[in-house]
Amino acid sequence: MENGSSKRAVGRPKRLPQTGPLVLEGSRSRLKLEVELGEETVGELKEYARWVELSSSLATGDALFTTVDFALRELFRRDRLWHAAKRAPAQQVAAPTATPARSLPPPNGSGTNRGGSERPV
């Protein structure tokens, strides 16, 4: 008979519990870029960055940097459509060449409304 303690666990190894802000994973060199954000997003970002600051030894500016940097890296990593577009051949990604212009519909009252069943908007 086999001893039950000699069996190996199947599957992915258990992950260690999170002990601090996720944004502290990895550090990056910096470049400056100014971006406008929505009012609610800015409020949430400030609140989260303050929490990161208090949960670690980071200064306010560093906490804000790591938060935004992490959030964008995660977005880029998880966007499957964006990855598919990056893998597509350059000819599919390039802007189309000279497309014929679409003609606009005639303005109301130009005689195309036959039968009077449609009302002008």
C-alpha positions in Angstrom: 0.0 0.0 0.0 1.2 3.5 -0.9 1.7 6.1 1.7 -0.6 9.1 1.0 2.0 11.7 2.1 4.3 10.8 -0.9 1.8 12.0 -3.5 2.8 15.2 -5.3 0.3 18.1 -5.4 -1.1 18.6 -8.9 -1.5 22.1 -10.4 0.0 25.5 -10.0 2.0 26.2 -6.9 0.2 28.3 -4.3 0.8 32.0 -4.6 2.3 33.8 -1.6 -0.2 36.1 0.0 0.0 39.8 -1.1 1.7 41.8 1.7 1.8 45.2 0.1 0.5 47.3 -2.9 0.7 45.4 -6.2 2.2 48.4 -7.9 5.5 47.9 -6.1 6.2 44.9 -8.4 9.1 46.0 -10.6 10.7 49.3 -11.2 11.1 51.2 -14.4 13.1 54.1 -15.8 11.1 57.3 -16.2 10.1 59.6 -19.0 7.7 62.5 -18.5 4.4 62.6 -20.3 1.4 64.8 -19.4 -2.0 63.3 -19.7 -5.4 64.7 -18.9 -7.7 62.4 -16.8 -11.3 62.5 -15.8 -12.2 64.0 -12.5 -13.3 60.7 -10.9 -10.2 58.9 -12.1 -8.0 61.6 -10.7 -9.7 61.3 -7.3 -9.4 57.6 -7.2 -5.8 57.8 -8.4 -4.8 60.2 -5.7 -6.5 58.1 -3.1 -4.8 54.9 -4.2 -1.4 56.6 -4.6 -1.8 57.9 -1.0 -2.5 54.4 0.2 0.6 53.1 -1.6 2.6 55.9 0.0 1.4 55.0 3.5 1.8 51.2 2.8 5.4 51.5 1.7 8.4 53.8 2.1 7.7 55.6 -1.2 7.3 59.4 -1.4 4.1 60.8 -2.9 5.6 61.3 -6.4 7.1 57.8 -6.5 3.8 56.3 -5.3 1.9 58.1 -8.1 4.5 57.0 -10.7 4.4 53.4 -9.7 0.6 53.3 -9.6 0.2 54.8 -13.1 3.1 52.8 -14.5 1.7 49.5 -13.1 -1.8 50.2 -14.3 -0.8 51.0 -17.8 1.6 47.9 -18.0 -1.3 45.7 -16.9 -3.7 47.2 -19.4 -1.2 46.7 -22.2 -0.4 43.1 -21.1 -4.1 42.1 -20.9 -5.5 43.7 -24.1 -5.8 40.8 -26.5 -7.0 42.8 -29.4 -4.1 45.2 -29.1 -1.7 42.2 -29.1 -3.4 40.7 -32.2 -3.1 44.0 -34.0 0.6 44.2 -33.1 1.1 40.7 -34.5 -0.8 41.4 -37.7 1.3 42.1 -40.9 2.2 45.7 -41.4 0.0 46.0 -44.5 -3.1 45.3 -42.4 -2.2 47.9 -39.8 -1.1 50.6 -42.2 -3.7 53.3 -43.2 -5.7 52.4 -46.3 -4.7 54.1 -49.5 -7.0 56.5 -51.3 -10.5 55.4 -50.5 -13.3 56.7 -52.7 -15.3 59.4 -50.9 -18.9 58.5 -50.0 -21.5 60.8 -51.3 -23.8 62.4 -48.7 -27.6 61.8 -49.0 -29.5 64.6 -50.6 -30.9 67.3 -48.2 -34.6 67.1 -47.2 -37.0 68.5 -49.7 -34.8 67.7 -52.7 -37.5 65.6 -54.4 -36.2 62.2 -53.3 -38.9 61.7 -50.7 -41.5 60.0 -52.9 -44.9 59.1 -51.5 -44.7 61.4 -48.5 -44.3 58.4 -46.1 -41.2 59.8 -44.4 -41.1 62.9 -42.2 -38.2 65.3 -42.1 -36.2 65.0 -38.9 
